[in-house]
Structures are given as C-alpha cells and as structure tokens.
Amino acid sequence: MLRTKTCGELRISNKREQVTLCGWLQRSRDLGGMTFIDLRDRYGITQLAFNMDTDAALCERARKLGREFVLKIVGNVVERSNKNNKIPTGEIEILVSDFEVLNVSKTPPFTIEDKSDGGDELRMKYRYLDLRRTPVRQNLELRHHLAIEIRNYLNRLNFIEIETPCLIKSTPEGARDFVVPSRMNTGEFYALPQSPQTFKQLLMVSGYDRYFQIVRCFRDEDLRADRQPEFTQIDCEMSFVTQEDILETFEGLVRHLFKVVKQVDVPPLQRMTYADAMRFYGCDKPDTRFDMTFVELNEVVKGKGAAFFDTAELIIGINAKGCADYTRKQLDELTDFVKRPQVGASGLTYIKFNTDGSVKSSIDKFFSEDVLRAIGQKFDAQSGDLLLILSGETEPMQKALCELRLEMGSRLGLRDPKKFAPLWVVDFPLLEWDKDTARYYAKHHPFTSPKSEDIDKLETSPGDVHANAYDMVINGVEVGGGSIRIHDRTLQNRMFQALQHAVMFFIQSP
Amino acid sequence: MLRTKTCGELRISNKREQVTLCGWLQRSRDLGGMTFIDLRDRYGITQLAFNMDTDAALCERARKLGREFVLKIVGNVVERSNKNNKIPTGEIEILVSDFEVLNVSKTPPFTIEDKSDGGDELRMKYRYLDLRRTPVRQNLELRHHLAIEIRNYLNRLNFIEIETPCLIKSTPEGARDFVVPSRMNTGEFYALPQSPQTFKQLLMVSGYDRYFQIVRCFRDEDLRADRQPEFTQIDCEMSFVTQEDILETFEGLVRHLFKVVKQVDVPPLQRMTYADAMRFYGCDKPDTRFDMTFVELNEVVKGKGAAFFDTAELIIGINAKGCADYTRKQLDELTDFVKRPQVGASGLTYIKFNTDGSVKSSIDKFFSEDVLRAIGQKFDAQSGDLLLILSGETEPMQKALCELRLEMGSRLGLRDPKKFAPLWVVDFPLLEWDKDTARYYAKHHPFTSPKSEDIDKLETSPGDVHANAYDMVINGVEVGGGSIRIHDRTLQNRMFQALQHAVMFFIQSP
C-alpha cells in the first residue's frame, strides 16, 4: 500500500504515530507561520500542518499545491490546539515531514463541497469530479449497502440469484425495445430486456422456486425525472405460494433494510385496499405520512339548492387543520393550483371554521350556516380548520384532490423526508373498462390471477373481479408490486375471453 | 404456502407428521398392491406411497399420473420398510391421503436424470426442462453461492460495488462492439460495454479507491467453447496500491472461495515468472497439477552429429514417467498428435529407458548409448521412463510441447478435476516485438506500468522491460489478471514513444 492509514481513521489515540496518507487536497489555509491543508479521501478528511519555522522549504512547497492535487504525505500524528468536533478526525492533525505530488490538477470547474457552486449540467459534464462530493458518494454507498443486504436477506430465505441474458428475443411488453443488430444474421436483431419476465417464468417452470436477480432493464422511452433508458430492479419470482407469502417475504425485506441501512424501525405494513386508497386518497399510491383523508359530501350537499353540487358526480374534500387563517391570497393560490391543467379542477370550494367561532365559506350564498356546520361535522372540523372541497366527475376530482392534499401536506410540513410510511395496496381490480374502445383491459397484465372468490364473476360482472395483485408504496411512491400468476390453462382461457382478445395472446405465446 | 415442507427435508424424526408437498413427478413404480412415486423439487426427492388396499380410488388416480406432472400432495410421514441410504430422505416415505394435479405435462423429450438421454441440441431447445436436472441446477447454485461469497468478501475489505452503464459510447478495446441504434439521434449508436474499463478508471479518479462489480460484458466475436457474446466478470480496481497488495487481495478471495464453496484448503499461491512459465511449461497458463516440466537439451545434443538437432533453435523434452512400455502404436499416436496442425511439430523423438536396463530410441542411429544416457540424466530419467523430445523454432516448439505435456498428463490421469492448483504468473514482458510490422506492441495494454527497476530500459532495450502485470491461472486456465496502471503523464509519454504510435493513442484518449 502507498498509504498506512486512510484520511478518516486517525484519532487522538494514534498520537505520535508516523503515518502515510494519500488523498486529494480539499482546501489549504496559509496563516503565515503555518500552512494547513485538508486532505480528503473516500473515508474522511485529515488536517495536515506545515510549519515555516521548522521546515521552511517544505512549507513553501506545500503553499504551491492547488485544489484537488493528489498527494502522498508522511508525517506524525499530533494533537490539535484548535479541535474540530464536527469531524471524527478533528482532534488530531499530521505534522508533515515529507510529501510527494502523485498528480497535479487543473482548478476544478466547480467546488468539490457538500453544496457545490456547479449547476446540474456542469456537474454532469465533469461527472468524475461531482462523484468526489460527499452527498453523491453517500448515495452510491447507500446503494451498495442496500444491494448487499438485499442479497444476503434473500439468500438466507433460499432465494437463488440467477443471471439471465441481455441479448434476447423481443417479447411484447409495455414499452419500446432497444434493439441490437446481429452481425451473424443480417437484418435480424436482438432486443435488450425490458425485464427478465419470460426468463423468470421459465425458471419457475424449471423448479427454481425462489429466484431473484438485481438486474439491469432497458426501455427505449422518453426521459422523465423518474425514468431512464436503463435502470436496475430487484426481480423476484416464487412458486407454490399465496399472495400472503409474498407480502410477508418482501415486507420482511423492506423492514430489514430500513432497520440495518437507515436504523429505522418500521412497524408491520398497513394493508389498504385499492378501493380505500381511491376513496380516501384519490390514488393507488397514497402518501400516508399524514392523514387529511378525503371526505365524501354527496349526501350532505346534494339537493340543497346549489346546482354545481347537484350536477356533480362526486363532491369530496379535505380538512386542512389549523388553516382557517389562510388569506384571500393564499386561497387564490390554492384555487390557481387546482385549476392547473395537471391538476384539472374547475374551481375550489372552501369553508373556514374561524377561531372566533364564525364560519366563512365560498358558498355562503347557497348554504345556511347549519348546512356548513353539518359539512364540518363530516370532517370532524374544529375551530381553526379549513375545508377544501372539489366537485365534478369522479376520477378527475379524485386525482385533483389527491394533488391538493399533497400540496397542503407539503405546505404544512407533514411530508417529513426523514419519516417513512410504507404500506401495501391490495385487491386491485383485475380488469379496467375502457370507454373509447368499449372493452376491458387487464389492469396489471393478462396473466394475473383473479381472487378465487371472484372467479365466477369473470363472465357475469368482470369489472367487479379483484386480482391477486399488490403494490408496495412508500411516502406516495410505488416502489414495487406484483401478482400471483394464473397456472391453470382453463382459467387463463376464461381470462382471455373476458379480455376479448384471446387470439392475439395465443399467437404471441412461446 | 401451498406446501408445508420441501421434498428435501423430511427425516425419520418427522415420522407421523402430516405434511403437504409440491413438486414434479420424477418416476413412478406400480407394484400391484402399492404404487410408489418419487416427487422432486429443487431441494430433493421424497417417495410417495399409495396403497391399493386402503384407498383403491386414490391409488388408481395416482397410476394415471405421468412424468413431470406437477403435484400437490397431502399425507403422513412413515418409516420405509426398504430404506434408501443414497438420499437424505431415504428413511421415510409419505403415505398419501390426497393429491391435486397442479399441472399436467406432455412426456418430456428427454429424461430428466443426472445422465440424460437428450443430446446437446435437444436439451438447449428445451432448456427449461434441462434446467430441472440436478447437475445443471448445481451449476447455477454454485454460481449463486460464489457470487454471494465474492460480494461479502470484497465488502468486508471496503470494496464498493458500483453499477456502471450498459448503453455507452464506443471505446477502442480488443474486440468488436455490439451497437444499439439511438431512436432520439438518427444515425447514432450506443455501444454495449466490452468491460467497464473506462468507468472504473473514472471511479478511481473520483476517489472510490476500492471498486468492484460483478458485471455483464459484451463482445461481438465468433463463438468458441469458452467465449460467448455476453459473459459476466468480476471487475475490480484499487487505488494507492502496489502489485503486491492486489495479489494478496485476490489470492485471499480465491482461497476463501475454495474454502467456503468447495471445502478445499488451497495453500498460498505459487508465483511463477512469465519466463519460467514459458521455459518449463511452454505457455503462460501452466497446468501445475502435475510436474513433467520441460528440459532443454540444446547443450547436450547439438554438435553430436544429428543435423535435425544441429539446425534446431530449441530442443526440449518431457519425461513421461513409467511409459517406457509404450507400444509402437501408442508412440505413433503421439507422433500423429504432435503433427496435428493445432500442435504443429514436424515429428517426435522418443527415448525409452526400459525396465530391463536397455535404452531404445528413435535416434539410435545418430547417437551412442552414452549420449542417450547423458540426455536421460538431464531428465533424471529412471528405469521405465519415456522421454518425448521436440526440436525446431523456439515458440512453435514450446507451444507444441505444452500440448503434448497436457496430452500425456491426461493419458496418465494426472489432471484430476478434483485437484486445484492455482498460481500467479508474474513479470510479464511489457512489450512484444512483432516481426511483420517491425515494431513493439503492448503485451497487456499501453497503460500498463513498467517495473520501476526496468523503466530506464524503455528506450535502450524495450524488449527487456518487465511489466507490473499478472495473471491468475488454475489448472491451465487463465481465470483472471490485471496490471498496475501508469498514473504519471511523463512515464505514459515514454511508453507511447516506445510503442511508436503515441499520436494514435492521444487522439483516442477522452
């Protein structure tokens, strides 16, 4: 080794040891009689001291070193006079006796600090410099730590990681394939896998009853903030299990990861039906770090003389607790928010339960205070609360109120990034009706099994059939999901019939 | 779970337990009063028993089941009357009380047995059936086990696994790239990585001083037995280290893997210089499970009256101990072997030291018995030994004798597949002279550092410069290797000069 220690490990107990360190020059300070240099490596920062009195020549050389120079230094560990209790090595410094410049550096185009002065584009251009920054390094370390823990956890449960090919035959999945022209067979192409779907099914057929793979997937789709052409997923498949076994297995994995990687004790996961998720949160990936659940008002407000409510399919609202003092300007902002095309409401109704006991609303001229108070009761509204209400068609209003709820959660500081609220969303519908084409589509995919108690509805009321399908959601983000596959040919045929496109899928099956 | 136990775990201690198993019908035997079925899953085989006397209907149903049917059975664990001590579950069987056919199966196109009757092509076509066979499954399990152990070992040494992209810019490496057309930029292409070479160097520049990745690599080359278009390698890179640190790290890894995965204690690895490997084994990946090292005879036989030796650049041989009784036919076979184009010798000289004390050779008319005995002494030949000698140009003869040595090792049973002889081959030459183009080429790659004591020869005698480059070889197979990179710009320039194509590489560097 060129070094005897890293820049992160020296403590007061190492006092008087001679050490050799290698690293990058983070910053230097010239105090006349002394020159100090912070030397950085992956493990931390150690202060180097050069003394003009004891070795002027060395100190002069040190003063010529620039940021990000790569150094190898030899020196003795000494106790600092000015201790820095913000870093683990802050009690010591190295009195340098000699050093070697392993490599010089141009002045970096942005500061290599936790908060850099470099913009996104500049940092991407010089990615190898950005990767030196502690927050970026910690992301890679977290990812590594997660991967190691995932593998060991699943290995303990008898899962076997099996690598599947990257150069495969194109299979119909949701997205567009990347293709690779074949040199040996002109005009023919490999596809890069959108997921190892087909391979893991074949592995189940082959009897590998617990498979996993942390695997690269490829989808030739347009970029979005959470979508890239290539990404990595934890791919799993199990045989001879029920939905319950899968939920327990991966709930166990996630709780274990929070425990060992983030030191967070996550309680057993809540299980919410898809129906409840839509009813109380307006979406199938609810952020349950905070309540503010939807309240339906159809019964309370319909037929009470307000035409805009009477004609609405759904009237729903949330209780923004303690927001009765919102100003006209703030309420206008919220109205503008819900009217944004991405949110899609036509307007916002509010009711304030003021701290002085009065009630003030945007619908005062349509409703008596009694009706307003009756509405308040549905929300369990207290003095100081603000009710925000939307009305219109069911799906658009659920989506819009979902957005407004998240907005209010953010405004009220209820979406703490340090808090984690994972849950299962279960009992998804098996099929979705599409108005335009007047037919059902598979909500998950056409191989998803219906719940056994619903099978008989496949022909009579397909829209009421629930699926053995589930998603894991954390803080409003879908982090995983899956389903129990149909293993029975007869049932699969009934499913195809329900989908009215059995022929198409049979032709594509291998 | 559909099952309560696997097919591999029941023992006599489970007697009288009721269990549910799932698995594949391996085979069935109908003995009139009883029907026995072997049920197989990933974990083993359990015998099922059906009794005609106690449940004729169930027994009749069981008799209709075919090979590879997927079953779910319920029954009680009972002690077998005929125990099978060849399998861990051999003391018990399940008296089946009920079963369900989870899926039927067509008769498989080959037997799902350790030794299948299916040829390669048929087994590849039905790969999902071949994967059910125990030897194939054990290969995948071994690979999984190795990967887990490698990751944990390197993680303990502070290595961090970092995933690098698959859709990259083409970089010049040894082989042909697979390319992926870009949809967004017509006419432009991604390349699939031949290795994460560039990325790991950037990671070192970024300060991730111990990187690894078990990673897919892609090379668009023609297929060979040991070469596929995509393959997985353990990719590593370290900063601030010497060659010695790398050898120790990966020697430690390999010995650990042999210990935990194969329960084999491998002693510290031999280190053999490239020069010795060529001199004693004729290649840079010697199979050291057996000796039979080369002996050079130039001094002993030249100028003794045999023109075919006098004109040869190199005369070398091996001692096939105990083979003096080889027949004319066997010696002709060996002569045919060395004359094959892949081996490339023009003929084979032999000397037999017979057990009766006589000496018999193919060169009796050229040499006296004294000369033959002098040759024998060089080989430490004993009574009963057979010397096999080749003569001609140095490199072709080394290659040919290397092949002959391996052939003799195989014939004599000296290449035990259960024995492991890993070693390091070190001190590779930095440069190789190419006669045709009359210039030097980098033996490893042009960024490999010369040994510090040889740097001054870069300009004066480049062919004598040794490199900080090393290969790990096990049983004649190169399993890994690497080099210390040049980190100094001045030295890199001298290297480019020595290669006389500095310009070309500067243009290609990023």
Chai-1 contact restraints between the chains, C-beta under 6 A:
chainA,res_idxA,chainB,res_idxB,connection_type,confidence,min_distance_angstrom,max_distance_angstrom,comment,restraint_id
A,M1,B,V241,contact,1.0,0.0,6.0,A-B,restraint_1
A,M1,B,D245,contact,1.0,0.0,6.0,A-B,restraint_2
A,L2,B,F240,contact,1.0,0.0,6.0,A-B,restraint_3
A,R3,B,F240,contact,1.0,0.0,6.0,A-B,restraint_4
A,C22,B,F240,contact,1.0,0.0,6.0,A-B,restraint_5
A,R42,B,G207,contact,1.0,0.0,6.0,A-B,restraint_6
A,R42,B,D209,contact,1.0,0.0,6.0,A-B,restraint_7
A,Y128,B,L202,contact,1.0,0.0,6.0,A-B,restraint_8
A,Y128,B,V205,contact,1.0,0.0,6.0,A-B,restraint_9
A,Y128,B,S206,contact,1.0,0.0,6.0,A-B,restraint_10
A,L131,B,S206,contact,1.0,0.0,6.0,A-B,restraint_11
A,R132,B,S206,contact,1.0,0.0,6.0,A-B,restraint_12
A,R132,B,G207,contact,1.0,0.0,6.0,A-B,restraint_13
A,L140,B,I162,contact,1.0,0.0,6.0,A-B,restraint_14
A,H144,B,I160,contact,1.0,0.0,6.0,A-B,restraint_15
A,H144,B,E161,contact,1.0,0.0,6.0,A-B,restraint_16
A,I148,B,N155,contact,1.0,0.0,6.0,A-B,restraint_17
A,N155,B,I148,contact,1.0,0.0,6.0,A-B,restraint_18
A,I160,B,H144,contact,1.0,0.0,6.0,A-B,restraint_19
A,E161,B,H144,contact,1.0,0.0,6.0,A-B,restraint_20
A,I162,B,L140,contact,1.0,0.0,6.0,A-B,restraint_21
A,C166,B,R216,contact,1.0,0.0,6.0,A-B,restraint_22
A,C166,B,E230,contact,1.0,0.0,6.0,A-B,restraint_23
A,L167,B,E230,contact,1.0,0.0,6.0,A-B,restraint_24
A,F178,B,V180,contact,1.0,0.0,6.0,A-B,restraint_25
A,V180,B,F178,contact,1.0,0.0,6.0,A-B,restraint_26
A,V180,B,V180,contact,1.0,0.0,6.0,A-B,restraint_27
A,R183,B,D220,contact,1.0,0.0,6.0,A-B,restraint_28
A,L202,B,Y128,contact,1.0,0.0,6.0,A-B,restraint_29
A,V205,B,Y128,contact,1.0,0.0,6.0,A-B,restraint_30
A,S206,B,Y128,contact,1.0,0.0,6.0,A-B,restraint_31
A,S206,B,L131,contact,1.0,0.0,6.0,A-B,restraint_32
A,S206,B,R132,contact,1.0,0.0,6.0,A-B,restraint_33
A,G207,B,R42,contact,1.0,0.0,6.0,A-B,restraint_34
A,G207,B,R132,contact,1.0,0.0,6.0,A-B,restraint_35
A,D209,B,R42,contact,1.0,0.0,6.0,A-B,restraint_36
A,R216,B,C166,contact,1.0,0.0,6.0,A-B,restraint_37
A,D220,B,R183,contact,1.0,0.0,6.0,A-B,restraint_38
A,E230,B,C166,contact,1.0,0.0,6.0,A-B,restraint_39
A,E230,B,L167,contact,1.0,0.0,6.0,A-B,restraint_40
A,F240,B,L2,contact,1.0,0.0,6.0,A-B,restraint_41
A,F240,B,R3,contact,1.0,0.0,6.0,A-B,restraint_42
A,F240,B,C22,contact,1.0,0.0,6.0,A-B,restraint_43
A,V241,B,M1,contact,1.0,0.0,6.0,A-B,restraint_44
A,D245,B,M1,contact,1.0,0.0,6.0,A-B,restraint_45
